Structures are given as structure tokens and as C-alpha cells.
Amino acid sequence: MPEETNGSARISVKEVYLELQQLRSSVEKIANSLPGMKEQLDDLEHDLNRKISDHEHRIRRVEMRMWQGMALVSAIAAVTPILINLMS
């Protein structure tokens, strides 16, 4: 450990070298894991795009059914007064 005197610290070349070796080891571990992370992120992006596309398709079908229902209700509303007049 570095000795402290008067607020200063003494760091030896050996301590710098050991820290540098630890840092190098950490950087190598990170560098080795990057290709795997890229593949995982690509897979996640593909799945997300597929799910979004599927949801858009479902929403379009729901909207189409809603408009068909509204058209049916409008047709019934238009025909009902005519039928009531014919029955009276």
C-alpha cells in the first residue's frame, strides 16, 4: 500500500503495473463478450420487429371489424324508420 505523508501518496511502479494488468484483463473479458452481445441484441431486435408487425396487423383487423360494425348499425338505423312507416 502507498504510504501517506503530509497529504501525498507514494505509488510504486509495481502497483501501477499490477493495476494495469487487472485493467487489461477486464478489457479483454469485455472485448470477448461483445460478439455474443451483438448476436443477442440482433435476435432481440428481430423478435421485437416481428412482434410489432404482428400487433400492427391485429390492430388493422380490429379497425376493419369496427368499421364493418358501424356500417351495419348505420344500415339498420337507415332501414328502421322505413320499416316502421310500412308497418303503420
Secondary structure by P-SEA (a helix, b strand, c coil): cccccccbbbbcaaaaaaaaaaaaaaaaaaaaaaaaaaaaaaaaaaaaaaaaaaaaaaaaaaaaaaaaaaaaaaaaaaaaaaaaaaac
